[in-house]
Amino acid sequence: MTDPISTPKLAVNLSDTVVDAPARLQRTLNARKGTSNGSASDPELVDACRQMESLFVYHLFKEMRATIHQAGFIGGGRAEEIYTSMMDAELAAKLSKRGGIGLAKMLLHQLGKPVLDAKTKASGEAE
């Protein structure tokens, strides 16, 4: 009789998990890219969706900054307004390039459908 403490049994074979890891990682990355809808192949549409998300986030930052009370002790005046506006625009652009808040992906999903339908109709009429 073996001692259950000295011989632990794992429910998963670790060698199979390690060998299968690259394939699982690739499947996960492909699923995250969202290439299944086909709309990601239009770079102009992808860029337009990212720019729209960037604009939305910029206005979100601008409105949030407007709610902060200005003390007036050390006011930067117009220069501070320009600086914060430029900083918010750059932060919004960087945020949308790194995945953003998901608005670009939703827009791409919604706007990609008519593009695909138009392409299939055009190819059907050409025949």
PLY file of the C-alpha trace (Angstrom):
ply
format ascii 1.0
element vertex 127
property float x
property float y
property float z
element edge 126
property int vertex1
property int vertex2
end_header
0.00 0.00 0.00
1.41 3.39 -1.00
1.28 6.43 1.15
-1.07 9.07 -0.42
1.07 11.90 0.90
4.33 10.73 -0.70
2.93 10.14 -4.23
0.77 13.06 -5.31
-1.38 12.49 -8.37
-2.13 15.38 -10.69
-5.39 15.49 -12.57
-3.59 17.00 -15.59
-0.60 15.62 -17.42
1.82 18.56 -17.38
3.88 17.33 -20.32
0.80 17.47 -22.59
-0.04 20.95 -21.32
3.45 22.30 -22.04
3.56 20.78 -25.54
0.10 22.14 -26.42
0.79 25.62 -25.00
2.00 27.31 -28.24
-1.05 26.11 -30.18
-3.42 27.30 -27.44
-1.64 30.65 -27.29
-1.98 31.10 -31.05
-5.70 30.26 -30.92
-6.18 32.79 -28.14
-4.33 35.51 -30.05
-6.34 34.81 -33.21
-9.59 35.00 -31.25
-8.59 38.34 -29.71
-7.72 39.85 -33.09
-11.30 39.43 -34.21
-10.32 38.41 -37.71
-13.37 36.21 -38.05
-15.63 39.07 -39.18
-13.39 40.00 -42.13
-13.81 43.76 -41.59
-10.33 44.08 -40.11
-8.92 43.71 -43.63
-9.97 47.28 -44.53
-7.20 49.46 -43.05
-9.04 52.73 -43.75
-12.08 51.54 -41.81
-9.91 50.36 -38.92
-8.11 53.71 -38.83
-11.38 55.66 -38.97
-12.81 53.62 -36.08
-9.69 54.23 -33.99
-9.83 57.95 -34.73
-13.51 58.06 -33.74
-12.71 56.31 -30.47
-9.82 58.71 -29.89
-12.11 61.70 -30.48
-14.72 60.30 -28.09
-12.12 59.68 -25.37
-10.67 63.17 -25.90
-14.07 64.77 -25.32
-14.56 62.51 -22.32
-11.27 63.74 -20.83
-12.15 67.35 -21.66
-15.53 67.14 -19.91
-14.05 65.36 -16.90
-11.35 68.04 -16.61
-14.04 70.75 -16.73
-15.58 69.37 -13.53
-12.38 70.01 -11.54
-12.45 73.24 -9.56
-9.64 75.64 -10.47
-8.08 77.19 -7.37
-6.84 80.29 -9.12
-3.78 80.62 -6.87
-1.38 79.58 -9.60
-3.36 79.75 -12.79
-1.67 78.89 -16.05
-4.15 80.89 -18.08
-4.51 80.19 -21.76
-1.17 78.35 -21.94
-2.34 75.79 -19.40
-5.58 75.27 -21.32
-3.65 74.65 -24.55
-1.23 72.28 -22.80
-3.96 70.23 -21.12
-5.94 70.11 -24.36
-2.91 68.80 -26.27
-2.11 66.34 -23.47
-5.67 65.01 -23.45
-5.61 64.59 -27.24
-2.33 62.67 -27.09
-3.52 60.49 -24.19
-6.71 59.71 -26.10
-4.76 58.78 -29.24
-2.40 56.51 -27.31
-5.28 54.91 -25.45
-7.15 54.11 -28.65
-3.99 52.66 -30.28
-3.49 50.30 -27.33
-6.97 48.84 -27.46
-8.95 51.71 -26.05
-12.28 51.30 -24.34
-13.74 48.96 -26.95
-15.59 51.58 -28.96
-13.42 51.14 -32.06
-14.00 47.39 -32.01
-17.77 47.87 -31.75
-17.76 50.43 -34.55
-15.65 48.14 -36.70
-18.03 45.29 -36.07
-21.07 47.40 -36.95
-19.59 49.23 -39.91
-17.83 46.17 -41.31
-21.10 44.38 -42.06
-22.31 46.77 -44.81
-18.85 46.74 -46.38
-18.92 42.95 -46.57
-22.49 42.95 -47.92
-21.60 45.52 -50.59
-18.57 43.48 -51.66
-20.62 40.31 -52.00
-23.35 42.13 -53.96
-20.78 43.67 -56.30
-19.17 40.31 -56.93
-22.62 38.76 -57.54
-23.54 41.44 -60.09
-20.24 41.05 -61.93
-20.99 37.41 -62.70
0 1
1 2
2 3
3 4
4 5
5 6
6 7
7 8
8 9
9 10
10 11
11 12
12 13
13 14
14 15
15 16
16 17
17 18
18 19
19 20
20 21
21 22
22 23
23 24
24 25
25 26
26 27
27 28
28 29
29 30
30 31
31 32
32 33
33 34
34 35
35 36
36 37
37 38
38 39
39 40
40 41
41 42
42 43
43 44
44 45
45 46
46 47
47 48
48 49
49 50
50 51
51 52
52 53
53 54
54 55
55 56
56 57
57 58
58 59
59 60
60 61
61 62
62 63
63 64
64 65
65 66
66 67
67 68
68 69
69 70
70 71
71 72
72 73
73 74
74 75
75 76
76 77
77 78
78 79
79 80
80 81
81 82
82 83
83 84
84 85
85 86
86 87
87 88
88 89
89 90
90 91
91 92
92 93
93 94
94 95
95 96
96 97
97 98
98 99
99 100
100 101
101 102
102 103
103 104
104 105
105 106
106 107
107 108
108 109
109 110
110 111
111 112
112 113
113 114
114 115
115 116
116 117
117 118
118 119
119 120
120 121
121 122
122 123
123 124
124 125
125 126
